Amino acid sequence: MGRVGVIGLGNIGGAIAANLVADGHDVTVTDADAARASSIDGATIVATATDVAAASDVTFTSLPMPEVVAAVAAEWAAAAAPGAILVDLSTTLPASNQAIAASLAASGHHFVEAPLTGGAVGAQNRALVFMVGGDAEAVERCRPLLEKLGRATIHLGPVGTGTTMKLVNSLLAFTCTWASLEGLSLAAAAGIDVRTAVEVVRTGGASNFFIDRAVEGINVRNRPAQFALQLAAKDAGLIEQVAEASGVPSAMAAVMAEVLADAVARGLGDHDWSDLVAAAEARSGVELTIAPPEGA
């Protein structure tokens, strides 16, 4: 077992830190919110990223914005031992991560990006999928940790590829969800029962993950936020930046940036992602509720 640090103890980072402790690692943690740090039983709590770096061979970061990741990486590098690895789990930008990787390489350290999908529940239940970018040697050193924390670890290539893949995954998830809500709104506005519309789409073969599974929770509102709509809006903006930088037009990225910014403007920013249905209802004036499955 090794010395592992975690910087940023939100829904994802906190669950990962708890699982690392359960796996028997010597875990050192820090967070701007002292209560989050104190909730990780069995971990050593320190004040700064520098303190985490000094106590860890591998450090995970789970942070909200590219600028924050870059600032924490610089602070970490000042105290990390030569050869130590910084593994960033955040959703950020390929170019930002590439700059961090170059800076850490110059200081004798390693950088691996491992953005993920699976959410807070996936983090708690070790069901995350990690989309990894980095040098093969550093990735292989981290792989045993990642494989215990999730259900799949996929090395896509150098730094930048993992973050690009995460944003691609988010674009698909966002657009499938919103297209489904718009389609169901059109059906409901025409007087078609939402359950019937769902069954038609499932039977006809035009389904997606939202219609297949998530739609069954459409009646539940105001869940505790596991992935807040304001974070989704941030991610949509990152997708737009990557699309522009790559020269690949993405009309859907622009649509989702507008939709999610509108949801935040409607006061839903701190709501869970599942409350995007409330934004759909507000925009269309159509109520979206679904009857239980037949026989339920």
FIZANU-685403 format. One record per residue: z, x negated, y negated of N, C-alpha, C in turn; residue number from 0. Coordinates in steps of 0.001 Angstrom, whole numbers, plus 500000, padded with zeros to 6 digits. Layout:
// residues N
PT   n_pz   n_px   n_py  ca_pz  ca_px  ca_py   c_pz   c_px   c_py   k
PT      Z      X      Y      Z      X      Y      Z      X      Y NUM
...
// end
This chain:
// residues 296
PT   n_pz   n_px   n_py  ca_pz  ca_px  ca_py   c_pz   c_px   c_py   k
PT 500000 499159 501185 500000 500000 500000 500000 499115 498752   0
PT 499423 499626 497669 499238 498782 496510 499906 499301 495263   1
PT 499706 498541 494201 500221 498907 492883 499113 499654 492143   2
PT 499362 500919 491856 498345 501780 491261 498910 502429 490003   3
PT 498105 502461 488951 498512 503105 487717 497678 504346 487435   4
PT 498252 505266 486681 497522 506454 486219 497850 506669 484751   5
PT 496813 506716 483935 496943 506968 482497 496272 508310 482203   6
PT 497058 509281 481753 496555 510629 481503 496933 511536 482650   7
PT 497912 512411 482434 498516 513179 483527 498339 514682 483325   8
PT 497116 515066 482948 496799 516489 482850 496626 517107 484221   9
PT 495851 518173 484293 495675 518885 485564 495131 517984 486667  10
PT 494210 517094 486304 493617 516199 487302 494488 514965 487502  11
PT 494780 514247 486429 495525 513006 486542 496909 513188 487130  12
PT 497578 514281 486771 498910 514532 487303 498893 514754 488806  13
PT 497919 515533 489277 497815 515792 490718 497462 514521 491476  14
PT 496582 513705 490901 496206 512451 491549 497400 511510 491616  15
PT 498169 511424 490542 499356 510566 490558 500340 511018 491630  16
PT 500555 512325 491732 501482 512840 492745 500994 512507 494150  17
PT 499697 512612 494392 499165 512301 495717 499250 510808 496019  18
PT 499067 509974 495003 499204 508528 495209 500639 508168 495587  19
PT 501598 508814 494943 503001 508607 495309 503227 509043 496756  20
PT 502692 510211 497115 502857 510720 498481 502252 509785 499509  21
PT 501211 509058 499120 500557 508117 500036 501315 506795 500162  22
PT 502412 506654 499420 503246 505472 499546 502940 504343 498601  23
PT 502084 504562 497620 501760 503512 496661 502882 503343 495630  24
PT 502934 502167 495057 503816 501889 493923 503071 502341 492673  25
PT 503427 503520 492159 502641 504184 491113 503354 504096 489768  26
PT 502620 503648 488761 503121 503568 487390 502288 504500 486520  27
PT 502936 505315 485700 502216 506348 484952 502610 506349 483489  28
PT 501686 506865 482673 501993 507134 481270 501143 508290 480772  29
PT 501675 508993 479786 500953 510099 479147 501554 510304 477762  30
PT 500733 510770 476848 501231 511068 475501 502312 512148 475535  31
PT 502263 513010 476554 503260 514064 476750 504298 513556 477746  32
PT 505484 513251 477264 506522 512679 478128 506900 513617 479269  33
PT 506812 514922 479038 507168 515875 480087 506220 515771 481276  34
PT 504945 515519 481003 503997 515349 482099 504354 514144 482941  35
PT 504712 513059 482288 505070 511848 483027 506318 512064 483860  36
PT 507315 512715 483302 508569 512908 484024 508420 513855 485206  37
PT 507323 514607 485241 507112 515546 486356 506577 514864 487606  38
PT 506181 513599 487519 505629 512891 488675 506778 512210 489418  39
PT 507371 512922 490355 508499 512391 491107 508086 511162 491903  40
PT 508891 510118 491794 508641 508912 492563 507811 507873 491848  41
PT 507280 508207 490676 506495 507248 489899 507372 506549 488875  42
PT 506958 505347 488489 507618 504628 487399 506951 505035 486088  43
PT 507749 505503 485146 507221 505980 483867 507326 504856 482843  44
PT 506223 504587 482161 506207 503571 481115 505634 504176 479840  45
PT 505717 503413 478759 505391 503976 477446 503917 503882 477086  46
PT 503219 502833 477563 501873 502576 477064 500908 502206 478180  47
PT 499613 502243 477842 498581 501790 478774 498745 500311 479089  48
PT 499219 499544 478133 499474 498122 478367 500515 497930 479456  49
PT 501564 498735 479420 502606 498652 480443 502059 499020 481819  50
PT 501191 500025 481872 500568 500400 483145 499724 499243 483664  51
PT 498942 498649 482791 498064 497546 483191 498855 496395 483787  52
PT 499976 496070 483176 500776 494940 483637 501366 495184 485017  53
PT 501504 496448 485409 502165 496785 486665 501201 497192 487777  54
PT 499869 497164 487527 498927 497778 488454 497753 496866 488782  55
PT 497305 496951 490022 496081 496270 490436 494855 497157 490219  56
PT 495050 498452 490412 494013 499459 490149 494633 500517 489256  57
PT 493945 500865 488178 494442 501894 487256 493410 503000 487125  58
PT 493870 504236 487273 493028 505403 487041 493285 505949 485641  59
PT 492212 506337 484950 492345 507035 483679 491699 508415 483799  60
PT 492377 509407 483229 491848 510775 483196 492097 511300 481792  61
PT 491063 511205 480950 491232 511372 479510 490166 512316 478947  62
PT 490391 512855 477739 489540 513944 477266 488204 513572 476644  63
PT 488085 512404 475999 486899 512110 475206 486442 510671 475411  64
PT 485139 510377 475245 484655 509005 475385 485383 508010 474490  65
PT 485674 508398 473244 486331 507477 472332 487739 507116 472818  66
PT 488412 508091 473417 489759 507846 473928 489701 506906 475125  67
PT 488726 507119 476010 488565 506233 477167 488336 504796 476705  68
PT 487464 504618 475723 487159 503276 475228 488394 502613 474618  69
PT 489173 503358 473845 490364 502797 473213 491405 502413 474260  70
PT 491601 503266 475247 492581 502979 476304 492122 501791 477139  71
PT 490822 501696 477422 490298 500569 478203 490571 499246 477493  72
PT 490401 499225 476181 490656 497998 475424 492136 497631 475466  73
PT 492986 498634 475345 494430 498393 475415 494821 497891 476808  74
PT 494256 498527 477819 494534 498128 479219 494123 496687 479475  75
PT 492960 496292 478987 492426 494952 479263 493313 493860 478695  76
PT 494066 494168 477655 494906 493151 477026 496038 492689 477932  77
PT 496399 493511 478934 497541 493161 479786 497208 493130 481269  78
PT 496025 493586 481655 495671 493640 483080 495423 492245 483628  79
PT 495819 492034 484878 495611 490740 485526 494124 490504 485766  80
PT 493686 489255 485810 492279 488973 486143 491911 489626 487478  81
PT 490743 490264 487506 490281 490922 488715 490758 492349 488891  82
PT 491660 492829 488019 492135 494209 488109 490992 495179 487829  83
PT 491137 496394 488352 490074 497399 488247 490560 498604 487449  84
PT 489744 499036 486514 489970 500287 485796 488991 501319 486334  85
PT 489522 502418 486852 488697 503487 487419 488838 504708 486517  86
PT 487762 505076 485830 487827 506212 484915 487308 507466 485596  87
PT 488135 508514 485566 487801 509799 486185 487285 510809 485174  88
PT 487237 510432 483917 486913 511371 482843 485432 511749 482855  89
PT 485131 512861 482206 483742 513216 481935 483395 512650 480567  90
PT 482490 511682 480541 482217 510945 479308 480721 510699 479187  91
PT 480307 509583 478613 478893 509293 478407 478484 508019 479146  92
PT 477292 507985 479729 476840 506764 480413 476857 505535 479508  93
PT 476332 505655 478294 476260 504501 477397 477644 503999 477028  94
PT 478577 504906 476812 479944 504514 476497 480565 503747 477660  95
PT 480366 504254 478879 480919 503573 480045 480262 502221 480282  96
PT 478982 502129 480021 478296 500843 480180 478847 499807 479202  97
PT 479171 500231 477991 479770 499324 477017 481158 498880 477460  98
PT 481934 499803 477997 483265 499453 478511 483136 498463 479662  99
PT 482203 498718 480577 482021 497837 481729 481672 496422 481285 100
PT 480798 496302 480288 480411 494978 479792 481595 494260 479152 101
PT 482390 494994 478386 483552 494400 477735 484574 493942 478759 102
PT 484819 494757 479776 485806 494389 480792 485308 493233 481650 103
PT 484024 493189 481920 483479 492056 482674 483702 490747 481910 104
PT 483544 490811 480598 483737 489614 479776 485184 489145 479770 105
PT 486117 490070 479986 487541 489701 480003 488064 489453 481415 106
PT 487155 489460 482407 487548 489147 483775 488060 490321 484572 107
PT 487684 491527 484151 488140 492740 484825 486942 493535 485351 108
PT 487238 494596 486085 486190 495431 486662 486344 496868 486168 109
PT 485206 497544 486034 485199 498951 485625 484387 499763 486620 110
PT 484988 500858 487085 484311 501802 487973 484454 503179 487353 111
PT 483354 503908 487250 483429 505305 486810 483417 506182 488048 112
PT 484296 507175 488052 484364 508089 489196 484646 509507 488727 113
PT 483779 510061 487847 483964 511460 487451 483889 512347 488683 114
PT 484430 513524 488565 484656 514320 489767 484358 515790 489542 115
PT 484270 516489 490645 484214 517942 490615 485181 518472 491655 116
PT 485697 519657 491382 486693 520244 492272 487884 520809 491523 117
PT 488062 520376 490280 489087 520963 489429 490507 520631 489845 118
PT 491454 521308 489196 492865 521049 489444 493254 521365 490880 119
PT 492736 522461 491405 493051 522829 492788 492510 521772 493749 120
PT 491302 521292 493475 490730 520241 494303 491532 518962 494231 121
PT 492050 518646 493041 492877 517449 492898 494172 517587 493686 122
PT 494784 518753 493617 496029 518983 494347 495814 518927 495861 123
PT 494699 519482 496314 494448 519625 497751 493567 518531 498331 124
PT 493315 517486 497564 492511 516347 498020 491098 516796 498430 125
PT 490529 517686 497648 489203 518223 497939 488191 517842 496867 126
PT 488463 516806 496110 487563 516378 495043 486316 515702 495606 127
PT 485245 515773 494822 484041 514988 495093 483891 514005 493941 128
PT 483907 512709 494264 483798 511662 493257 482358 511180 493167 129
PT 481822 511132 491950 480473 510637 491683 480615 509267 491032 130
PT 480350 508225 491795 480808 506885 491445 479668 506011 490950 131
PT 479948 505284 489860 479046 504264 489357 479804 502966 489168 132
PT 479210 501861 489608 479874 500572 489445 479317 499540 490396 133
PT 479736 498294 490215 479326 497234 491120 479878 497502 492511 134
PT 479070 497157 493520 479428 497488 494900 480779 496919 495299 135
PT 481063 495686 494926 482329 495066 495344 483531 495824 494791 136
PT 483489 496153 493498 484600 496878 492889 484725 498280 493472 137
PT 483595 498929 493710 483623 500276 494289 484259 500241 495671 138
PT 483913 499250 496476 484467 499179 497831 485966 498917 497805 139
PT 486428 498195 496806 487874 497986 496687 488607 499287 496359 140
PT 487936 500157 495603 488547 501440 495221 488354 502531 496268 141
PT 487356 502373 497104 486972 503457 498007 488131 503980 498864 142
PT 488976 503127 499449 490069 503674 500268 490983 504622 499484 143
PT 491227 504319 498214 492035 505221 497393 491303 506532 497153 144
PT 490040 506438 496747 489266 507645 496437 489108 508537 497664 145
PT 488881 507922 498803 488652 508725 500009 489900 509483 500447 146
PT 491078 508958 500121 492318 509685 500411 492582 510798 499403 147
PT 491996 510656 498212 492251 511622 497145 491256 512780 497138 148
PT 490130 512639 497831 489093 513675 497800 488441 513860 499142 149
PT 487394 514689 499147 486668 514957 500392 485341 514227 500468 150
PT 484886 513652 499348 483636 512893 499362 483638 511890 498222 151
PT 483173 510681 498511 483018 509627 497510 481586 509121 497614 152
PT 480783 509376 496589 479355 509068 496640 479039 508018 495586 153
PT 478636 506825 496043 478288 505735 495128 476808 505861 494774 154
PT 476555 506146 493499 475202 506454 493052 474443 505246 492526 155
PT 475155 504182 492153 474498 503011 491582 475393 502349 490556 156
PT 474828 501651 489586 475625 500951 488574 476326 501925 487629 157
PT 477204 501376 486805 477907 502193 485815 476883 502950 484961 158
PT 477122 504209 484777 476211 505110 484060 475637 506166 484978 159
PT 475377 505795 486235 474779 506772 487158 475783 507830 487588 160
PT 477033 507432 487773 478044 508410 488171 478270 509450 487094 161
PT 478388 508991 485848 478600 509916 484743 477379 510804 484514 162
PT 476186 510240 484651 474981 511064 484518 474978 512160 485569 163
PT 475326 511804 486813 475334 512803 487884 476377 513877 487624 164
PT 477532 513496 487091 478548 514497 486773 478037 515481 485732 165
PT 477334 514984 484723 476814 515878 483693 475691 516753 484232 166
PT 474881 516222 485155 473866 517042 485815 474543 518162 486605 167
PT 475582 517817 487343 476315 518820 488119 476901 519893 487202 168
PT 477454 519460 486074 478022 520415 485125 476952 521321 484533 169
PT 475788 520748 484208 474698 521569 483671 474311 522669 484654 170
PT 474207 522319 485917 473851 523314 486931 474944 524368 487078 171
PT 476203 523931 487090 477304 524886 487216 477373 525820 486015 172
PT 477222 525249 484824 477287 526069 483609 476151 527093 483577 173
PT 474933 526637 483839 473788 527528 483693 473760 528593 484780 174
PT 474142 528240 486007 474197 529264 487065 475198 530355 486712 175
PT 476351 529928 486180 477373 530907 485807 476871 531813 484692 176
PT 476309 531217 483636 475903 532034 482491 474697 532910 482825 177
PT 473735 532380 483569 472590 533202 483968 473048 534386 484806 178
PT 474031 534167 485663 474561 535259 486477 475236 536313 485615 179
PT 476041 535885 484636 476717 536841 483765 475719 537610 482903 180
PT 474686 536929 482413 473662 537636 481636 472916 538645 482513 181
PT 472550 538224 483718 471832 539131 484610 472656 540350 484979 182
PT 473931 540132 485289 474797 541263 485632 475026 542165 484422 183
PT 475053 541578 483222 475179 542397 482005 473960 543292 481825 184
PT 472770 542739 482076 471541 543546 481995 471582 544694 483001 185
PT 472045 544386 484218 472124 545432 485243 473118 546509 484842 186
PT 474306 546078 484384 475334 547050 484013 474892 547907 482832 187
PT 474176 547300 481877 473688 548063 480728 472703 549147 481145 188
PT 472026 548941 482280 471076 549934 482789 471743 550954 483695 189
PT 473065 550840 483850 473796 551792 484675 473882 551405 486141 190
PT 473502 550176 486478 473567 549718 487864 474972 549198 488144 191
PT 475556 549635 489235 476875 549167 489634 476846 547651 489862 192
PT 477837 546943 489343 477840 545482 489418 477911 545009 490867 193
PT 478731 545663 491691 478799 545274 493107 477435 545423 493766 194
PT 476735 546518 493463 475415 546734 494047 474436 545665 493579 195
PT 474498 545325 492297 473618 544275 491776 473876 542944 492485 196
PT 475132 542624 492700 475482 541386 493404 474913 541386 494814 197
PT 475041 542494 495502 474541 542556 496875 473012 542449 496923 198
PT 472344 543014 495931 470886 542880 495882 470491 541407 495712 199
PT 471155 540708 494802 470829 539301 494562 471129 538466 495802 200
PT 472249 538725 496432 472583 537991 497649 471559 538251 498753 201
PT 471172 539501 498893 470225 539861 499951 468828 539339 499656 202
PT 468466 539351 498374 467117 538944 497999 466887 537443 497969 203
PT 467967 536654 497986 467816 535208 498085 467839 534448 496773 204
PT 468132 535132 495654 468174 534432 494360 469603 534071 493973 205
PT 470456 533918 494953 471875 533727 494697 472197 532306 494233 206
PT 473448 532107 493870 473960 530785 493491 475452 530790 493762 207
PT 476130 529670 493461 477547 529574 493804 478374 530654 493105 208
PT 477987 531038 491874 478765 532043 491161 478638 533406 491847 209
PT 477424 533809 492151 477210 535092 492818 477804 535079 494227 210
PT 477705 533945 494898 478208 533874 496269 479722 533954 496347 211
PT 480431 533325 495373 481884 533211 495505 482642 533609 494246 212
PT 482320 533017 493124 483153 533170 491928 483143 534590 491378 213
PT 482060 535331 491603 481972 536687 491056 483083 537588 491586 214
PT 483622 537260 492751 484675 538104 493323 485947 538079 492480 215
PT 486095 537093 491596 487260 537040 490715 486977 537491 489304 216
PT 485857 538170 489104 485412 538499 487749 486367 539458 487029 217
PT 487149 540245 487776 488059 541204 487150 489341 540558 486637 218
PT 489631 539349 487080 490896 538692 486719 490695 537895 485428 219
PT 491510 538173 484437 491397 537495 483152 492705 536766 482829 220
PT 492614 535816 481928 493782 535093 481420 494536 534331 482500 221
PT 493783 533734 483432 494422 532827 484386 494977 531612 483627 222
PT 495978 530928 484189 496396 529648 483593 495192 528703 483544 223
PT 495019 528029 482430 493818 527207 482238 493860 525964 483122 224
PT 492889 525868 484026 492699 524665 484832 491531 523839 484285 225
PT 490512 524515 483792 489417 523858 483096 489118 524708 481874 226
PT 489627 524274 480723 489559 525085 479514 488136 525151 478981 227
PT 487797 526284 478386 486462 526463 477825 486161 525450 476716 228
PT 487178 524991 475992 486924 523985 474960 486503 522653 475588 229
PT 487008 522336 476791 486546 521139 477490 485125 521331 478006 230
PT 484824 522542 478466 483445 522825 478884 482495 522674 477709 231
PT 482912 523132 476529 482072 522991 475335 481851 521524 474997 232
PT 482901 520716 475139 482764 519269 474927 481747 518688 475897 233
PT 481848 519077 477167 480925 518560 478183 479488 518987 477895 234
PT 479309 520210 477413 477954 520671 477086 477350 519818 475981 235
PT 478173 519424 475016 477686 518527 473976 477292 517166 474525 236
PT 478048 516664 475502 477706 515393 476139 476383 515501 476888 237
PT 476166 516621 477554 474901 516826 478278 473730 516767 477302 238
PT 473893 517411 476149 472829 517362 475131 472553 515923 474695 239
PT 473606 515140 474511 473423 513751 474086 472682 512935 475141 240
PT 473029 513135 476403 472364 512398 477477 470903 512815 477582 241
PT 470643 514104 477450 469259 514579 477504 468437 513953 476386 242
PT 468999 513910 475189 468281 513324 474055 468047 511833 474272 243
PT 469074 511140 474754 468960 509697 474955 467950 509346 476040 244
PT 467831 510206 477039 466925 509929 478154 465491 510352 477864 245
PT 465294 511158 476821 463961 511656 476516 463519 512789 477411 246
PT 464465 513381 478147 464152 514504 479031 464552 515800 478324 247
PT 463611 516645 477953 463976 517893 477284 464862 518751 478185 248
PT 465879 519364 477597 466758 520246 478365 467106 521459 477525 249
PT 466272 522475 477640 466535 523712 476905 467842 524334 477360 250
PT 468162 524203 478654 469390 524798 479173 470632 524117 478611 251
PT 470549 522818 478361 471682 522123 477745 471955 522691 476358 252
PT 470893 522931 475595 471065 523495 474254 471636 524907 474325 253
PT 471158 525698 475272 471672 527069 475427 473160 527046 475736 254
PT 473568 526203 476690 474973 526181 477081 475862 525628 475978 255
PT 475360 524692 475200 476144 524202 474074 476409 525335 473084 256
PT 475390 526157 472829 475568 527288 471914 476510 528333 472500 257
PT 476329 528673 473778 477158 529690 474428 478630 529280 474422 258
PT 478894 528038 474789 480281 527592 474895 480918 527395 473524 259
PT 480138 526938 472539 480667 526852 471181 481026 528241 470664 260
PT 480217 529228 471010 480490 530611 470616 481763 531125 471288 261
PT 481955 530793 472563 483169 531205 473267 484406 530627 472591 262
PT 484329 529364 472195 485453 528739 471505 485679 529413 470151 263
PT 484597 529714 469440 484712 530367 468136 485325 531758 468254 264
PT 485179 532381 469399 485763 533707 469644 487234 533625 470047 265
PT 487807 532433 470013 489224 532272 470322 489525 532032 471783 266
PT 488502 531702 472562 488681 531520 474005 488780 530046 474409 267
PT 488877 529151 473436 488833 527731 473750 489902 527268 474715 268
PT 491118 527827 474593 492203 527396 475472 492285 528234 476742 269
PT 491308 529126 476940 491270 529946 478151 490599 529191 479292 270
PT 490929 529596 480501 490283 529003 481663 488790 529331 481672 271
PT 488025 528434 482322 486573 528613 482460 486206 530003 482968 272
PT 487025 530575 483848 486715 531887 484416 486654 532977 483364 273
PT 487253 532748 482197 487197 533743 481122 485894 533688 480339 274
PT 484925 532907 480814 483599 532975 480195 483038 534391 480299 275
PT 483495 535150 481282 483064 536549 481404 483457 537335 480158 276
PT 484597 536993 479554 485015 537698 478337 484047 537416 477196 277
PT 483512 536200 477133 482507 535883 476117 481227 536666 476374 278
PT 480856 536801 477650 479655 537573 477989 479825 539027 477562 279
PT 480998 539589 477818 481243 540984 477434 481217 541148 475913 280
PT 481797 540181 475209 481831 540276 473745 480426 540205 473161 281
PT 479571 539387 473747 478215 539233 473224 477348 540449 473552 282
PT 477529 541019 474730 476642 542098 475180 477179 543491 474890 283
PT 478491 543599 474723 479100 544920 474590 479151 545675 475886 284
PT 478933 545003 477004 478925 545629 478326 480114 545121 479131 285
PT 480847 546037 479750 481980 545637 480570 481498 545161 481938 286
PT 482049 544046 482393 481698 543497 483698 482901 543518 484621 287
PT 482943 544500 485492 483950 544567 486541 483246 544862 487845 288
PT 483865 544427 488933 483235 544570 490235 484188 545274 491200 289
PT 483655 546231 491935 484461 546933 492931 484726 546007 494103 290
PT 485824 546234 494833 486091 545405 496011 484955 545529 497015 291
PT 484757 544480 497837 483732 544577 498880 483997 545762 499791 292
PT 482962 546331 500320 483091 547476 501211 483967 547113 502402 293
PT 484968 547944 502657 485870 547683 503771 487097 546887 503392 294
PT 487139 546382 502124 488279 545558 501711 489482 546443 501392 295
// end
